[in-house]
């Protein structure tokens, strides 16, 4: 929960209070006092509780940054206009509108700021908690094992459920039938060793964690995935993990826009779906191109571009079980979004999974 105080400060209260060093405080202090990062609100203070279990962070205080809203909300509003524009066209066109071209510039800005953030987080070899470390074979095996464990849980849950949307039944059946192929893809994407480093990272990067500030973006909320323990959220990871979160969030925005569009009128010829898919592809390409252009620390990615692509694909695949778990528990009607994402990943590997 957050509250604005005197139009100058933002107070964030944590719903889940647990002992240990909260990443929001640790990363916020690092980006405010050790390696100042201009595109994150400065951390001004914390509220802590000490009890028999140890020290617990109750709240943090950041300086308020005047903004036009978070990028998820801004993107939703833009895509609703984009959908209406597509419906008004008499013929289907592939060219970008002026508004879309402007929006792609915003996505380029996102890619640039994420690259700069990661470079900042990896810039102090002398600070143990933030010093980049080589990705070890044990790290790779651990990532793969965790993905396979969560994937197995998701497959089992989908097999048991009988209350899932009928329109997604074909995709669900296809996915369950491809269980072995999905697991094989997870195992085969990464080699036994990778010449790159792991770093402290955002841990829950998506469009909702970015504030639109005029023509720029500020990155917020460094506590990581709330469902993970504090210690797991403090673990270092490949830079690709945060980039995968960004890519999946762009994909989710397109999926959400399509769901809203179908709620108001049918997409009988598939024009809206194709337009949103085109927007997603262009937006992801714009963000990734700007990210790589501004990535000035070569240690964060393998020099081999093919391996870099496989590393990103792995973390994109890692996101899917988490997304399916969430949708199964909270929004079954949204299952189509992670299912479609998985279908694209499998098609890139030569496996067919209907979306």
N, C-alpha and C positions, 0 to 999 in steps of 0.2 A: 504494500500500500504506500502511495506517495502523497505528499501534501506540499503545496506551494506556500511559502511564508514570506510576507512582505514584498512579494514580487522580486525577491533577491535570492532566496534559498529554496532548495528542494529537499525535503526530509523524506527518506525512504525507510519504512518499517518493514522488517523481515517477518513473514508469516511463520517460517520455520527457523527456530533458534536452536543452535547446537554448538557444542564446544569445539574450539579450534580456530584457526586463522581464516576468517571469511575472505574469499578471493576478491570480493568487492572492495574491501578495505586494503588488501595487499596490492592489488593491481592499481587501484585508485591512487594510493600513496606513491607508487612507483611512477605513474604517469603524471603526477602533480609535482612531486618533489625531487625525484631522481633523474628521470628523463622526461621533462615536460612535453606533453603531447597536446598541441593546440586544439585538436578536434575531439576532445573529450572534456566534459564539464569538470572543473577542478574539485577535488575532494577537500572539504573544509573541516570536517570533524566526524566523530563517531560517538555512539552511545553503546557502552558495554555493560554486561552484567557478569559479576563474579560470584560463583557459588561452589558447591562441593565438586561439581563436574569440571570446573575450570572457567576460563574466560569465554563469554559468548557475546557476539555482536547482535545488538538489538536494532540499531538504526544507523544510518549514515546521512550526512548532510553534504550536498553539493551546491555549488553556485548555480543559480538559474540561468539558462541560456535562452534568450528569446527565440522562439521557433514557430514554424507553421504547422507543427504536428509531426507525428512519427511517420516514417517512410511507408510503412504498411498501409496506414490510413490514406495518405496522400496518393499512393499507387492505386488503391481501391477506387478512389474518386476519379482518378484519371482513366482507369480501365472501364468504368461505367460509361464515361463519355466516349471512349474509344469504341465500345460495343455499339452504342447508339449511332455513331458515325458509320460503322460498318453496315448497320441495318438500313441506313438511308441511302447508301450507294446503290446505283442502278446496276452496276457491274462490279465484279470482284477485281480489285487491283492489288498489286504486290508492292507498289511504291509507298514510301513513308509519307505520312502527312507532316506538315510543319510542326504540329504539336508532338507527334511521335519523335521527330528528330530532336526536338528540345528535350524530351524525356530521356532519350538515349544519352544525351550529354550528362544528365543527372546520374545515370547508371555508370557512366565513365568516372564521374566524381566519386561514386561509391567505391569502385575498384581501386582508385588512387588512394583514398583514405584508408582502406583496409590494408593495402600494401604498406603504407607509411606506419600504421599501427603495428603491424607485425615486425617491421624493421626496428621500431622503437623498443618493442618487447624483447627483441633478441640482441640489443645493443650493449648490454653490460655483462661481459664475461666475468667481471669481478664481484657480481652480486649473485650469490649461490642460488637463491630461489628463482632467479631469472636468467641465469647463465645457460645458453644453448648447450644441449647434450647430444651426442651422436645417437641416431636411431639404431638400436641394437636388435639382434635377432630375437631376443626375448620380448622386446616391444612388439615386433611384428607378429610373433606367435600369440601374444596376449590379445592384440587387436583382433586377430582372426578368430581366436577361441571365443571372445566375447560376442562377436558378430554372429557366429554359428549358434551360440547358446540362445541369444535373443531371437534369432531366426527360427530355431526349433520351437521355441515357446509360441511365437506368432503363428506358425503353421499349425500347431496343435490347437490353438484357440480358434482359428478360422475353421478347422475341421469339425470342431465341436459345435460352433454357433449355427443356429438355424433361423436366426432373426435378422440376417443381413439383407440389405436392399436387393430385390430381385434383379434390378437392372445391372447390378455388378456381379451377378451369379456366374456368368461365363468367365469373367476375369478371375474371380476367386477360384473357380474350379481349375482353370488353366494354371494359376499360380501354384495351387496345391499339387497338381500333377507334375509340376516342374521343380518340386522341392529339391531333388538331388542335383539338378542343374544349377539352381541358385546357390546351393552350398558349394558346389564345385567351383562356380565363378568366384565366390568369396575366397576360397583357398588358393585359386590359381592367379589372382590378380597381382599379388605381391611376391617378389623373390625373397630368398632367405635373408638377404642383407640389402640395405639401401644407403647410398652415400649422401646423406642429408642429416639435418639436425632436427630435434624436437624442441619446442619452446613453450613458454607460458602463452596461453591463447585466451581468446574471449570465452569460448566454451559454450555459448548459446547464441551465436551470431545469426540474426535474421533481420528482415526489414523493419520489424517492430522495435528493434534495438538501435535504430538510427533516427535522429531528429533532423528534420529539414530546416536549415537555417539559411534563408535566402537561397542562393544558388549552391550552397554547400551542404554537407552533412556532418553531424556530430555523432559519435558512437557512445552508447551508454550501457549501463547494467552489466557489470563485469562479474557478477556472482556465479555465472555458469548455470548449467541445467539444475534447477531446484530439486529435482528428484534424485540427484546423485548426492553422496555424502560430501562434506567439506573436503576431506582428504582426496577423494577422487577428482573433485573439481580443481584441485591445485596441481594435479599431475600435468607434466608437459606432454605435448602432442605435436604431430606433424602440422605444418602450416596448412596443409590441404584440408584438415578437419573443419576449420572455420570457413574456408572457401566453399566446401561442400554445403555447409549450413546456409551460406548466402545463395548459392545456386538453387537449393531446394526451396528457399523462401520465395525466390522469383517464380519458380514453378508453381508454388502454392498460390501466389497472387493471381496467376492466370487461371488456375483451377477454381478459385473462389469467384472470380469474375464470371466464368462460364456458368457456375452454379446459380449465381444471381440472375444472369441473363435467361437461363432456362426457366427460372421461377416467374418470369414476366411474359415470355413468349417462346414458342418452340423454335429450334434452329433446324428447320426442315431440310435445308440444303447443305448444312454443315459449315456455312460461311463464317459464322461467329467463331466456331471452334477452330477453324483454320487460321483465322485472323489472330486469335489469341495465341495459338501455337507459334505463329510467325513472330508475334511480339515477344514471346518468351525466348525464342531462339536469338533474336536480335539483342534483347536486353542482357542475356547471359553472355553473349559474345562481346558486347560493349564493356561490361563490367570486367570480364576476364582479360580482355586486351589491355585495358587501362591498368589493371592490377599487375600484370606481368611487365608492362612498360615502366611502372614505378617501383618494382621489386628490386631494390638495390643490394640485397644481401643474397648472394648465390648459394649460401649454405642451406637455405630454407627449402630448396627444391633440388631433386636430382638433376644433374646436367643433361642426362638422357631425356629428351622430350617425350619419347614413348613411355618411359617409366613414370615420368611426371603425370602423364595422362592416366596411367593405370592407378597411380596413387590417389588421384582425385576420384576416379571411378570407385575405388575401394571405399573411400569415406562417403561418397554418395550412396553406395550400397549399404554402408553402415547406418545411414540415417533412416532407411526405409523401414526396418523392423520397429524402430522407435516410433515412427510416424503411424504405422499400422496399429501398434499397441494403443496409441493415444486415440486414434479414430474409433477403434473398436470399443473403447471405454466411454468416449464422450460424444463422437459425431459419426456414427456409421454411414450417414449420407455422404461423408467426405472421403470414404475409402477409395474412390476412384482416383484421387490425386496421387497418393503414394503408389497405388497399383499401376497407374500410367507411368510414373517415374521408374518403377522397377521394369516395366516392359521395355522402356527405352534402353535401360542399362543392359538388359539381356539381349536385345536386338543388336546392340553394338558388339556383343560377343558371339553373334551368330545363332542365338537361341530365340525362338518365337514364343512370346507370351502375349496373348491378345490383351489389348488395353480396354 
